[in-house]
Amino acid sequence: MGFLQSQSRFILVLQKKRFFEIHKAFYSTNRKRFYKDVSVINNDGLYEICLDGKRIKTPFNNVVQVKSHYLALMLANEWKYQKDTIKSYEMHLTNLTNCAIDNPEHHTKESLTRSILEFLTTDTICFRFREPIDLYKLQSQRWDPIIHWLKNRYDCQVPLTEDVFLPPIPKHTETTIQRHLHSYDLWSLFGIQSIAESLKSVILALALIDKHVPVSEAVSLSRLELEYQTSIWGNVEWAHTIELMMTRARVSAALLFVFANSESFTSVSKRSISEI
């Protein structure tokens, strides 16, 4: 590795470290609500969210500007419905937007697509357990239809395994999914990455975005082993329900983020929208 490459990599590591330090400080603490009014303005075709007339910014101090009016309204709603305390860690759309704007890892469409594809080699629904037999049957019953859907929808096949490692993904499958992912813009890919990470499955992410399954079903499929165990041993009081609701919220927000950045929405004239 040359000197310039080493320096660039070192700078990137420092930038990522700085971002996550700022991100942690920005989101890990509850702040008191300091504003009364939330509004959206259209500034030369880009939408900005204002708190008492002041534009909100990202952890890297960039002004939050989005192309989608639909997304801007949803961001504003996240701020509007905060109570006495701002729970930033629950503002999933705001977090995704900040990540897309600041882009601490300097992702391109190509690098982010590769990052998403990495989930394919550890995709949840490709790993089966022979024991207990009831779980194995449940996995086949619930997951096989998704595997069949993938084959019919994308003409792709993925290997299944009962081992800890998945056999190599067919080149055609990898190329096809890569081409499909690359059809989305960079911001949408941030949303897809979040979905795949939350579900631990690229295949479920694709089925969800294609509207083949709803969020509740996709999350249930990603938690199949846990749901099987809790059906036998019962829930840990509150914990499993809270974790389920939080996962649904993250996935739902990421899905809306993908749709908002990959579909066209009617623009409005440049004016303040105070009634949100």
C-alpha positions as a printed Julia matrix, in Angstrom:
276×3 Matrix{Float64}:
   0.0     0.0     0.0
   1.43    3.39   -1.04
   1.91    6.39    1.21
  -1.07    8.31   -0.18
  -3.33    5.27    0.16
  -2.18    4.79    3.75
  -2.84    8.44    4.54
  -6.29    8.36    2.93
  -7.22    5.23    4.84
  -5.97    6.76    8.09
  -8.03    9.92    7.5
 -11.11    7.82    6.72
 -10.7     5.88    9.98
 -10.41    9.13   11.93
 -13.49   10.56   10.22
 -15.5     7.41   10.99
 -14.32    7.48   14.61
 -15.27   11.15   14.91
 -18.69   10.52   13.37
 -19.54    7.67   15.72
 -18.32    9.64   18.74
 -20.53   12.57   17.72
 -23.37   10.18   16.85
 -23.15    8.51   20.25
 -23.15   11.83   22.07
 -25.99   13.11   19.88
 -28.31   10.11   20.3
 -27.41    8.36   23.54
 -28.7    11.1    25.83
 -32.25   12.34   26.27
 -32.54   16.07   25.74
 -35.36   18.27   26.92
 -37.62   19.52   24.16
 -36.46   23.08   23.46
 -38.84   24.08   20.65
 -42.55   24.67   20.15
 -43.19   24.75   16.42
 -42.08   22.37   13.67
 -42.34   23.42   10.04
 -41.17   22.38    6.58
 -39.95   24.81    3.94
 -39.2    24.27    0.28
 -35.88   25.93   -0.49
 -35.13   25.83   -4.23
 -36.59   22.36   -4.59
 -35.06   20.94   -1.42
 -37.07   20.53    1.76
 -35.77   21.63    5.14
 -37.18   21.02    8.62
 -37.27   23.97   11.01
 -37.69   24.08   14.76
 -39.05   27.49   15.76
 -37.86   28.74   12.39
 -34.31   27.38   12.72
 -33.17   24.64   10.34
 -32.14   21.34   11.9
 -28.65   19.99   11.25
 -26.9    16.62   11.31
 -24.3    15.52   13.86
 -21.68   16.76   11.36
 -23.38   20.17   11.34
 -24.8    19.81    7.81
 -28.2    21.34    7.14
 -30.84   18.62    6.71
 -32.11   18.95    3.15
 -34.16   16.26    1.4
 -35.57   15.98   -2.11
 -38.79   14.27   -1.07
 -41.65   16.33    0.35
 -43.08   13.08    1.71
 -39.86   12.34    3.61
 -39.65   15.91    4.9
 -43.15   15.65    6.39
 -42.27   12.37    8.08
 -39.07   13.85    9.51
 -41.01   16.83   10.8
 -43.52   14.49   12.43
 -40.74   12.72   14.29
 -39.73   16.06   15.79
 -43.31   17.22   16.32
 -44.37   14.2    18.34
 -41.47   14.27   20.76
 -42.83   14.97   24.23
 -41.0    16.72   27.05
 -37.88   14.69   26.28
 -36.35   14.2    22.82
 -35.68   10.49   22.37
 -33.32   10.71   19.41
 -32.61    6.98   19.43
 -36.25    6.38   18.48
 -36.19    8.85   15.57
 -35.28    6.27   12.96
 -36.01    8.37    9.86
 -33.97   11.25   11.25
 -31.09    8.88   12.0
 -31.15    7.43    8.48
 -31.31   10.89    6.92
 -28.38   12.09    9.0
 -26.38    9.02    8.02
 -27.15    9.55    4.32
 -26.16   13.23    4.48
 -23.02   12.86    6.59
 -22.04    9.56    4.94
 -19.16    8.95    7.37
 -17.81    5.95    5.46
 -17.9     7.84    2.15
 -20.08    5.19    0.54
 -20.79    5.16   -3.16
 -23.59    3.16   -4.74
 -21.05    0.47   -5.59
 -19.57    0.17   -2.11
 -22.95    0.26   -0.38
 -24.31   -2.39   -2.75
 -21.33   -4.62   -1.91
 -21.96   -4.03    1.79
 -25.6    -5.13    1.44
 -24.62   -8.2    -0.59
 -22.39   -9.35    2.25
 -25.56  -10.19    4.21
 -26.45  -12.74    1.52
 -23.73  -15.16    2.66
 -25.19  -15.22    6.18
 -28.85  -14.81    5.25
 -31.09  -16.0     8.08
 -33.53  -17.99    5.97
 -30.76  -20.03    4.33
 -29.71  -21.68    7.61
 -31.79  -24.61    8.86
 -31.65  -26.75   12.01
 -32.43  -30.48   11.88
 -33.04  -30.52   15.61
 -35.52  -30.04   17.07
 -37.58  -31.48   14.26
 -40.54  -29.18   14.96
 -38.33  -26.14   14.37
 -36.99  -27.65   11.16
 -40.52  -28.2     9.89
 -41.49  -24.68   10.88
 -38.5   -23.23    9.02
 -39.4   -25.18    5.89
 -43.05  -24.19    6.16
 -42.42  -20.48    6.7
 -39.16  -19.85    4.82
 -39.46  -22.05    1.73
 -42.2   -19.89    0.17
 -39.83  -16.9     0.33
 -37.07  -18.93   -1.34
 -39.55  -19.91   -4.09
 -40.63  -16.29   -4.46
 -37.0   -15.21   -4.95
 -36.56  -17.83   -7.67
 -39.72  -16.77   -9.51
 -39.25  -13.03   -9.06
 -35.55  -12.74   -9.85
 -34.74  -16.09  -11.46
 -32.29  -16.65   -8.61
 -31.42  -19.62   -6.5
 -29.68  -19.6    -3.14
 -28.13  -22.58   -1.36
 -29.54  -23.84    1.94
 -27.44  -25.37    4.66
 -27.68  -27.19    7.96
 -24.08  -26.26    8.69
 -22.57  -23.09   10.15
 -21.3   -22.01    6.73
 -23.28  -21.4     3.57
 -22.07  -22.9     0.29
 -20.95  -20.35   -2.33
 -23.69  -18.13   -3.73
 -24.21  -18.79   -7.47
 -22.62  -16.06   -9.57
 -25.86  -15.47  -11.46
 -27.72  -14.86   -8.2
 -25.11  -12.45   -6.91
 -24.95  -10.55  -10.2
 -28.74  -10.34  -10.52
 -29.28   -9.02   -7.0
 -26.35   -6.65   -7.35
 -27.82   -5.24  -10.56
 -31.21   -4.83   -8.9
 -29.75   -3.05   -5.87
 -27.72   -0.78   -8.12
 -30.97    0.47   -9.67
 -31.68    2.37   -6.43
 -30.12    5.69   -5.55
 -27.59    6.05   -2.74
 -30.08    7.21   -0.11
 -32.44    4.31   -0.83
 -29.5     1.93   -0.44
 -28.9     3.27    3.08
 -32.48    2.27    3.86
 -32.08   -1.17    2.28
 -28.9    -1.73    4.27
 -30.76   -0.88    7.47
 -33.55   -3.34    6.63
 -31.12   -6.14    5.77
 -29.2    -5.5     8.97
 -32.34   -5.48   11.14
 -33.75   -8.65    9.54
 -30.33  -10.28    9.06
 -31.54  -11.14    5.58
 -31.17   -9.63    2.12
 -33.87  -11.96    0.8
 -36.44  -10.78    3.33
 -35.43   -7.18    2.62
 -36.11   -7.69   -1.09
 -39.45   -9.38   -0.4
 -40.46   -6.52    1.87
 -39.48   -3.77   -0.59
 -41.27   -5.66   -3.37
 -44.38   -5.63   -1.14
 -44.52   -9.41   -1.18
 -44.72   -9.5     2.63
 -45.73   -6.84    5.18
 -43.36   -5.59    7.87
 -44.93   -7.72   10.61
 -44.44  -10.9     8.56
 -40.88  -10.05    7.54
 -39.91   -9.39   11.16
 -41.66  -12.58   12.29
 -39.78  -14.62    9.67
 -36.47  -13.11   10.78
 -37.2   -14.11   14.4
 -38.52  -17.6    13.68
 -36.18  -19.47   16.01
 -36.82  -16.99   18.83
 -40.57  -17.24   18.32
 -40.33  -21.03   18.4
 -38.35  -20.95   21.65
 -40.73  -18.5    23.3
 -43.69  -20.63   22.26
 -42.16  -23.39   24.39
 -40.5   -21.52   27.25
 -42.52  -18.32   27.26
 -41.56  -14.66   26.94
 -39.08  -12.9    29.17
 -41.38  -10.36   30.77
 -41.5    -7.21   28.61
 -38.12   -7.84   26.97
 -39.21   -9.86   23.94
 -42.22   -7.67   23.25
 -40.18   -4.46   23.45
 -37.49   -5.9    21.18
 -40.16   -6.99   18.68
 -41.78   -3.55   18.61
 -38.41   -1.81   18.25
 -37.44   -4.05   15.33
 -40.75   -3.4    13.6
 -40.29    0.34   14.1
 -36.75    0.31   12.65
 -37.76   -1.79    9.67
 -40.9     0.25    8.99
 -38.94    3.49    9.07
 -36.25    2.13    6.78
 -38.89    0.87    4.34
 -40.55    4.3     4.24
 -37.11    5.82    3.72
 -36.53    3.58    0.69
 -39.93    4.36   -0.82
 -39.63    8.1    -0.18
 -36.29    8.25   -1.96
 -37.17    5.99   -4.87
 -40.64    7.2    -5.83
 -41.84   10.56   -7.19
 -43.97   12.78   -5.02
 -45.84   15.95   -5.89
 -43.83   19.03   -5.04
 -45.32   22.09   -3.37
 -44.55   25.72   -3.91
 -41.97   27.45   -1.74
 -43.79   28.19    1.48
 -43.76   27.22    5.12
 -45.93   24.26    6.03
 -46.78   24.72    9.68
 -49.74   22.34    9.85
 -48.09   18.92    9.75
